[in-house]
C-alpha cells in the first residue's frame, strides 16, 4: 500500500521509533506521536504520511452538540458498549474553547473515564494550541495515527460551535448530533444546518421534560427535509433509498438508550456501505484534508508576502486593495499552472 | 484621504446609491449595504474600499465571554450609557453558533433592546452564513461601514469560542472579557490566553456567590502576569507604564457597575492614546485584515487547483503529499516575487 515516497527509515530520528511503535501497537508511542503532531515537531508530516500508508480506513463516528448537552458522558457509555463488543476504541475530544496561544483547557488533562484502566481504549483531548495547521489538520492526522495503530472504531467528539469544528465532525463516516429536551427553538433556528450534517440525533437527558416533543419536532423536520429532497430530485422511485436520520432518546448518566443509539450508528454504517456513500464520504474527507493542508501552506506563503510588503499597509491604502496587490503573483502562478495542464 | 483607485462613481449601480446613502448618514442605506457585504454581492469589495477611504478611525470596543455570561444585556446597558453621553453607537453582534450553510440564529433576528427606537443606535447581528470571506472579514467590513456612516463608538460582541472570534475581538481598541462568578477553574485553565487579550474584565452577575473571590483571583493572575512581564523586560523603570487590566463587578440585569466599566474603558483608551499603543493596535488591525482577505483569496485559488487535480486524490496517495504537490507553483511564485523586490 505504501506508494508515498516517504519511507519509514527516512524519518527524523526522534519520530522513527515512535512510528514503528505505533505500527506495533504500543500505546506510549501513540501518545508521544500525537504530542509531536500537536506540537508540529520537525518531520511530523512525514510521520503522518507513513502512518497514512498503513491505515486501513477505520470506521469513524462524530459526536457533536452544544456545550452542556452531555456529550462526554454519552461518549463514555458508547465506549463501554463498543468494548463489550470487543472492539478497540480511540476517542478524540476536540476542544475549541481554548483558542488563545498558550492556553489549554483539556489538552493536558486526562479525562477520567470508566475505562481509564482499559488498554484497548485510547483517549485523547486536543485543543487549538500548538499545531501549526490548526485543530482540523491535527485531528485528521490523529485519526490516521489511531487507524494505523489498529483501533477498530474512532469517536470524534466536538462542541458544535464554529466552522472548524463542523469541518472536523463532517469528516466522520457517521455524524451524531446530541440535542437537549426543550431545545425546540434552537433546533428550529438551526434546522437547515443540523439536518444537513446529522445522520443520527441523540436527544440526551431524556428524563427531563419535553424530551419526547423535541424528538417529535426533530422527526417532523426530518420528514419535511426528506420530502423536499424527493420533490427536488424529480425521481419518484429512487433506489437505493436515502438514509432517513434516526432520532434516539438517551439518558447517558443512567446508561439508558445507548444500545439503541449504537444500533442506529450500525444501521447508518451498513446503509452507507451498501449504497456506496461510504466511498464517497471517504473521498470527500481526503479532499477536505488536502484543502485544509493546502490552505495552511498558502497562509504561510501569504504571511511571507505580507511581511515583505509592509509598505502596502499605509493609511492611504485599504485592506482590500493591499490584499489584491499581494495576491497577484499567486493568481498568475495558478493561471500558468492550469494552462500548462 | 481617498487615495484608493476606486471611485464612488465607478461602483456597481446597485451599490453606488447605498454607499452615498451611508456617507449621508442614512440608516436604511447602512442596513442594506451590510446585507450586500454579508451576501458578497458583486462589487461589495469596491464599496468597502470607498467607505474605508471615508472612515475616520472610530473607537471600537470588543466584548467577549462564554455563552451565558450575560454579554447581550451588558451591551444594552453600555449602549444606554454611551447614548447618555450623546455618543452615537454601532453594535455588531457576531454569532458563530450558526456555521452551517443556510442556517441562521441571529442573522435575521432584530434583537429587542431598550434602544430599538433610538435612531442613533445601529444594531446588527452577523452570522457565518453567506459572506464568502467568512465572519472575520465581514465584521471588519461592517466596522468600516459604521465608521464611514459616522458612528462615534462601535461595540463588537462575540462569543469567545473559536479562533475566528478571537481574531475578531482582538481587532478592537479595547477588549472586555465578561466572566462569571465562580468561573475560577475555567479562568485558571485559560489564564494565559485571557490575560493576553483582556484589557478589562467584567465579572458579571456579581450578585451571585463567589463574585468577589473570582475578581480577586483575576487580580492575582493579572499581578503575576505583570511581574512576569517586568522580569522579562529587564527594565526596572519603564516609561510609559504598562496598562494593568482592570477588573469590574457588574450586574447587567440591575444596571449595576456599568458606569465603572465605562470608566475603565475610557481609562484604557486614554492610556493607549497617550502611550502610542493605539496607533500600534490600528496598524496590527490593518495587517490582520490584509492577512484575512489574502487568506480568503488564496483559499479560492487553492480550491481551483484542487478541482483541476482530482487525479492526485487517489487511495495510493496521502493528503500531505498531495497538498505539497499542489502548493509547488505557489511556492515558486512567491520565491520569484520576493527575489524581484
Contacts between the chains, C-beta under 8 A, distances in Angstrom:
chain1	res1	chain2	res2	distance
A	1	B	316	7.2
A	3	B	316	4.0
A	3	B	317	7.2
A	4	B	317	7.2
A	4	B	318	5.4
A	4	B	321	5.5
A	5	B	321	7.2
A	6	B	321	7.6
A	45	B	320	4.8
A	46	B	320	7.9
A	48	B	318	7.5
A	48	B	320	6.1
A	49	B	318	5.0
A	49	B	320	5.3
A	49	B	321	6.0
A	52	B	318	3.9
A	52	B	319	7.3
A	52	B	320	7.7
A	53	B	318	6.5
A	66	B	97	8.0
A	67	B	67	6.8
A	96	B	161	6.4
A	96	B	162	5.2
A	96	B	163	7.6
A	97	B	66	7.9
A	97	B	161	6.1
A	98	B	189	7.6
A	98	B	190	6.5
A	98	B	193	6.8
A	99	B	161	7.8
A	99	B	162	5.8
A	99	B	163	4.4
A	99	B	165	7.7
A	99	B	166	5.0
A	99	B	193	7.3
A	100	B	166	6.5
A	100	B	190	6.8
A	100	B	192	6.6
A	100	B	193	2.1
A	100	B	194	6.9
A	100	B	196	5.7
A	100	B	197	6.6
A	101	B	192	7.6
A	101	B	193	6.8
A	101	B	196	7.0
A	102	B	192	3.9
A	102	B	193	6.4
A	102	B	196	7.4
A	103	B	189	7.5
A	103	B	190	5.1
A	103	B	191	7.5
A	103	B	192	4.8
A	103	B	193	3.2
A	103	B	194	7.5
A	104	B	189	6.9
A	104	B	192	7.9
A	105	B	186	7.5
A	105	B	189	4.8
A	105	B	190	6.5
A	128	B	163	5.9
A	134	B	163	7.2
A	135	B	163	8.0
A	140	B	319	7.1
A	159	B	161	7.6
A	161	B	96	6.4
A	161	B	97	6.1
A	161	B	99	7.8
A	161	B	159	7.6
A	161	B	161	4.5
A	161	B	162	6.1
A	162	B	96	5.2
A	162	B	99	5.8
A	162	B	161	6.0
A	162	B	162	3.4
A	162	B	163	7.5
A	162	B	164	6.5
A	162	B	165	7.5
A	163	B	96	7.5
A	163	B	99	4.4
A	163	B	128	6.0
A	163	B	134	7.3
A	163	B	135	8.0
A	163	B	162	7.4
A	163	B	164	6.9
A	164	B	162	6.4
A	164	B	163	6.9
A	164	B	164	8.0
A	165	B	99	7.7
A	165	B	162	7.5
A	166	B	99	5.0
A	166	B	100	6.6
A	186	B	105	7.5
A	189	B	98	7.7
A	189	B	103	7.4
A	189	B	104	7.0
A	189	B	105	4.9
A	190	B	98	6.6
A	190	B	100	6.8
A	190	B	103	5.1
A	190	B	105	6.6
A	191	B	103	7.5
A	192	B	100	6.5
A	192	B	101	7.5
A	192	B	102	3.9
A	192	B	103	4.8
A	193	B	98	6.9
A	193	B	99	7.3
A	193	B	100	2.2
A	193	B	101	6.9
A	193	B	102	6.4
A	193	B	103	3.3
A	194	B	100	7.0
A	194	B	103	7.6
A	196	B	100	5.7
A	196	B	101	7.0
A	196	B	102	7.5
A	197	B	100	6.7
A	283	B	313	6.9
A	286	B	313	5.2
A	286	B	319	6.2
A	287	B	306	6.6
A	287	B	310	7.8
A	287	B	313	5.6
A	289	B	319	3.7
A	290	B	306	6.0
A	290	B	312	7.4
A	290	B	313	6.4
A	290	B	319	4.9
A	290	B	322	4.8
A	290	B	323	5.1
A	290	B	326	7.1
A	291	B	299	7.9
A	291	B	302	6.6
A	291	B	303	6.8
A	291	B	306	5.8
A	292	B	319	7.9
A	293	B	319	5.7
A	293	B	320	5.9
A	293	B	322	7.9
A	293	B	323	3.7
A	294	B	302	4.6
A	294	B	305	7.5
A	294	B	306	6.7
A	294	B	323	4.3
A	294	B	326	5.5
A	294	B	327	5.9
A	295	B	295	7.7
A	295	B	298	7.4
A	295	B	299	5.3
A	295	B	302	5.8
A	297	B	323	6.3
A	297	B	324	7.6
A	297	B	327	4.5
A	297	B	330	7.7
A	297	B	331	8.0
A	298	B	295	7.5
A	298	B	298	4.0
A	298	B	299	7.0
A	298	B	301	7.5
A	298	B	302	5.4
A	298	B	327	6.8
A	298	B	330	6.1
A	299	B	291	7.9
A	299	B	295	5.3
A	299	B	298	7.0
A	301	B	298	7.5
A	301	B	327	7.6
A	301	B	330	5.7
A	301	B	331	6.5
A	301	B	334	4.8
A	302	B	291	6.6
A	302	B	294	4.6
A	302	B	295	5.9
A	302	B	298	5.4
A	303	B	291	6.8
A	304	B	334	6.2
A	304	B	338	7.0
A	305	B	294	7.5
A	305	B	334	6.1
A	305	B	337	6.7
A	305	B	338	7.3
A	306	B	287	6.6
A	306	B	290	6.0
A	306	B	291	5.8
A	306	B	294	6.7
A	308	B	338	5.5
A	308	B	341	6.4
A	310	B	287	7.8
A	312	B	290	7.4
A	313	B	283	6.9
A	313	B	286	5.2
A	313	B	287	5.6
A	313	B	290	6.4
A	316	B	1	7.1
A	316	B	3	3.9
A	317	B	3	7.1
A	317	B	4	7.2
A	318	B	4	5.4
A	318	B	48	7.5
A	318	B	49	5.0
A	318	B	52	3.9
A	318	B	53	6.5
A	319	B	52	7.3
A	319	B	140	7.1
A	319	B	286	6.2
A	319	B	289	3.7
A	319	B	290	4.9
A	319	B	292	7.9
A	319	B	293	5.7
A	320	B	45	4.8
A	320	B	46	7.9
A	320	B	48	6.0
A	320	B	49	5.3
A	320	B	52	7.7
A	320	B	293	5.9
A	321	B	4	5.5
A	321	B	5	7.2
A	321	B	6	7.6
A	321	B	49	6.0
A	322	B	290	4.8
A	322	B	293	7.9
A	323	B	290	5.1
A	323	B	293	3.7
A	323	B	294	4.4
A	323	B	297	6.3
A	324	B	297	7.6
A	326	B	290	7.1
A	326	B	294	5.4
A	327	B	294	6.0
A	327	B	297	4.5
A	327	B	298	6.8
A	327	B	301	7.6
A	329	B	333	4.6
A	329	B	334	6.6
A	329	B	336	7.0
A	329	B	337	4.0
A	330	B	297	7.7
A	330	B	298	6.1
A	330	B	301	5.7
A	330	B	330	5.7
A	330	B	333	5.8
A	330	B	334	7.5
A	331	B	297	8.0
A	331	B	301	6.5
A	332	B	333	6.7
A	333	B	329	4.6
A	333	B	330	5.7
A	333	B	332	6.7
A	333	B	333	3.4
A	334	B	301	4.9
A	334	B	304	6.2
A	334	B	305	6.1
A	334	B	329	6.8
A	334	B	330	7.5
A	336	B	329	7.0
A	337	B	305	6.7
A	337	B	329	4.1
A	338	B	304	7.0
A	338	B	305	7.4
A	338	B	308	5.4
A	341	B	308	6.4
